[in-house]
Amino acid sequence: MVIQTEGLTFNFGSQTVVDQLSLQVPEGSIYGFLGPNGAGKTTTIKLLLNLLQTQQGSIQLFGLDFKAHRQEILSQIGSLIEQPAIYTHLTGRENLTNRAILLQVDKKRVDEMLDLVQLTTAADKKAGKYSLGMKQRLGIALALLSDPKLLILDEPTNGLDPNGIIEIRQLLKKLTAEHGKTVFISSHLLGEIERMATHVGIINNGKLLFQGSIKDLETISQPMVYIETDNTVDAANLLTKHSYTVIDVNTDYLTLIYQSKEKTGQINALLNEAGYSVYSIHKMQKDLEKLFLDITQKPAK
Ligand SMILES: Nc1ncnc2c1ncn2[C@@H]1O[C@H](COP(=O)(O)OP(=O)(O)OP(=O)(O)O)[C@@H](O)[C@H]1O
């Protein structure tokens, strides 16, 4: 495990903000740390980065006890919390070069990082002129300069437009798949985490409600397929005969449990062949609120 905490607990005054947290973050994973605003994500991240002192419980990083190996551990972590620390009057390249000098890192890493986060063409523009997405990518490049094993990101896609979000997602996938990094990323958006994470921890009121692989989460979050068709009742009967699980039928829509892309295609073909008009067919994820309800009704394994 790259991150392993046991009974991690933190109080602000009388408020328990992180409550008996036992995180398990495997090497090479993108671990999505999911929870609504105020759940305790940032506080947990600050504990992992030693920006707050652990009050109760323990933290192990890279198999080492945090208290005994603090410096060694922190030198292997790159992080981005809230706004990236960027000098807006300097260019992207100058920001990276300054940091490279400070960290005594080979300056050829600057070009490598610019390339990795796709800022090569904008490298000589002032960072103050960058879009929010470019600033976040520069922040990630800065965090990666010293080639850390673990990257910890606190809501890095907050406020980004869809393109900006896709670029960050692709970058994080590349970092784990091609560069062997482990990524710990917090978010309050289930859909965003589902699209990139390999593992998920869900926190609410400081407590871990669920932890497991993305596959484990899918069994709980169970997406649905909504089909808009004519004659929904007969169409539902046909699908039931073909062993599909129809959950709901109204005059315009049928709702089924989502199984796979291929099955969704087969459903569409089946309805078409039987002479039904399929006006629309789409997959819908549960939102975080509905997922919380399911998790609290069905306790995690
Ligand atoms: N310095 C502080 N002093 C007192 N209470 C704090 C402090 N920082 C955070 N809190 C409280 O701790 C709780 C958890 O905050 P935290 O920032 O860890 O949550 P979060 O999940 O990161 O949420 P957000 O996405 O809104 O940042 C909140 O109730 C917050 O008000």
The ligand as a Tripos MOL2 file, in Angstrom:
@<TRIPOS>MOLECULE
LIG
   31    33     1     0     0
SMALL
NO_CHARGES

@<TRIPOS>ATOM
      1 N1         -9.1830   25.5980   10.3870 N.pl3     1 LIG1
      2 C1        -10.3940   25.1090   10.7280 C.ar      1 LIG1
      3 N2        -10.9470   25.4200   11.9110 N.ar      1 LIG1
      4 C2        -12.1440   24.9240   12.2810 C.ar      1 LIG1
      5 N3        -12.8970   24.1040   11.5050 N.ar      1 LIG1
      6 C3        -12.4020   23.7620   10.3070 C.ar      1 LIG1
      7 C4        -11.1280   24.2490    9.8500 C.ar      1 LIG1
      8 N4        -10.8980   23.7350    8.6170 N.ar      1 LIG1
      9 C5        -11.9750   22.9730    8.3120 C.ar      1 LIG1
     10 N5        -12.8790   22.9930    9.3210 N.ar      1 LIG1
     11 C6        -14.1590   22.2550    9.3590 C.3       1 LIG1
     12 O1        -13.8890   20.8890    9.1650 O.3       1 LIG1
     13 C7        -14.9070   20.2780    8.3590 C.3       1 LIG1
     14 C8        -14.2610   19.5250    7.2190 C.3       1 LIG1
     15 O2        -13.6140   20.4570    6.3700 O.3       1 LIG1
     16 P1        -12.7380   20.0070    5.1250 P.3       1 LIG1
     17 O3        -12.2400   21.2520    4.4770 O.co2     1 LIG1
     18 O4        -11.7630   18.9890    5.5330 O.co2     1 LIG1
     19 O5        -13.8430   19.3330    4.2180 O.3       1 LIG1
     20 P2        -13.8030   18.9870    2.6710 P.3       1 LIG1
     21 O6        -14.3980   17.6430    2.5330 O.co2     1 LIG1
     22 O7        -12.4620   19.2040    2.1080 O.co2     1 LIG1
     23 O8        -14.8130   20.0190    2.0840 O.3       1 LIG1
     24 P3        -14.6050   21.1590    0.9650 P.3       1 LIG1
     25 O9        -14.7260   20.4300   -0.3200 O.co2     1 LIG1
     26 O10       -15.7470   22.0740    1.2360 O.co2     1 LIG1
     27 O11       -13.2560   21.7690    1.2290 O.co2     1 LIG1
     28 C9        -15.8430   21.3820    7.9490 C.3       1 LIG1
     29 O12       -16.9690   21.3220    8.8040 O.3       1 LIG1
     30 C10       -15.0570   22.6430    8.1840 C.3       1 LIG1
     31 O13       -15.9170   23.6800    8.5340 O.3       1 LIG1
@<TRIPOS>BOND
     1     1     2 1
     2     2     3 ar
     3     2     7 ar
     4     3     4 ar
     5     4     5 ar
     6     5     6 ar
     7     6     7 ar
     8     6    10 ar
     9     7     8 ar
    10     8     9 ar
    11     9    10 ar
    12    10    11 1
    13    11    12 1
    14    11    30 1
    15    12    13 1
    16    13    14 1
    17    13    28 1
    18    14    15 1
    19    15    16 1
    20    16    17 2
    21    16    18 1
    22    16    19 1
    23    19    20 1
    24    20    21 2
    25    20    22 1
    26    20    23 1
    27    23    24 1
    28    24    25 2
    29    24    26 1
    30    24    27 1
    31    28    29 1
    32    28    30 1
    33    30    31 1
@<TRIPOS>SUBSTRUCTURE
     1 LIG1         1 GROUP 0 **** ****
